Amino acid sequence: MSFDLPPVTRNLLIANVVIFLLQQVAGEVLLAHFALWPWGPDQVFRSASGLVSIGFRPWQLVTYAFMHGGFTHIAFNMLALFMFGGAIERTFGTRNFLVYYFVCAVAAAVAQLLVLYYFSPDKFFPTLGASGAIFGLLLAFGMLYPHEKIFLMFLPIPMPAWLFVIGYAAVELVMGVTGTQAGVAHFAHLGGMLAGIVMIEYWRGHLPVKPKRRLLR
């Protein structure tokens, strides 16, 4: 981990913080138009400016990942981005890191939309946060640096990155299936990780569709 962050990681940190500050000023407007809302018919809500129609829009697949539900939410996500983003960006290169980050973010959004559409069609609430992309970064760190040690704040025992990632994914799956910790988009997190696996295996040349040149070993 380095305090000298590469450009994409640094700019993502800045963008997330700036948008979080904007949310404190115009939170209702930003939430209505740029958070990720479920597929389906719009719903009408009363706001300070009158009635507003809210529903899914294509740009929300990206914009939701720059919004957060509170200080703790953004603090944990930005800490993880700070811890893992620099190492992954230096390994992937600036352009590929940018592609990877947003593919994971969009895949996380699609996973969340599918879960809500098929399993909770009666629920209409927004999804927001960089967590899907962050889980993609965590997955990449575990795959690329499997033997690096990771410490948990509440459990100060070092564990190899590969074990941490597998354990975290298993916990997310269990909590998602059982409905534990309601309000957390567990399947979005898993969607970001799944996209990360596919991207890395593609760049390694391990999938039926091969890249023009292998970017990773």
Protein Blocks (a to p, Z undefined) as FASTA:
>chain_A
ZZbdcfklmmmmmmmmmmmmmmmmmmmmmmmmmmccdeddddddddfkbccdddddfklm
mmmmmgcfbjklmmmmmmmmmmmmmmmmmmnommlmmmmmmmmmmmmmmmmmmmmmmmmm
mbccddedjklmmmmmmmmmmmmmmmbccddfklccdcdfklmmmmmmmmmmmmmmnopa
ihiafklmmmmmmmmmmmmmmmnopafbdcfbdfbZZ
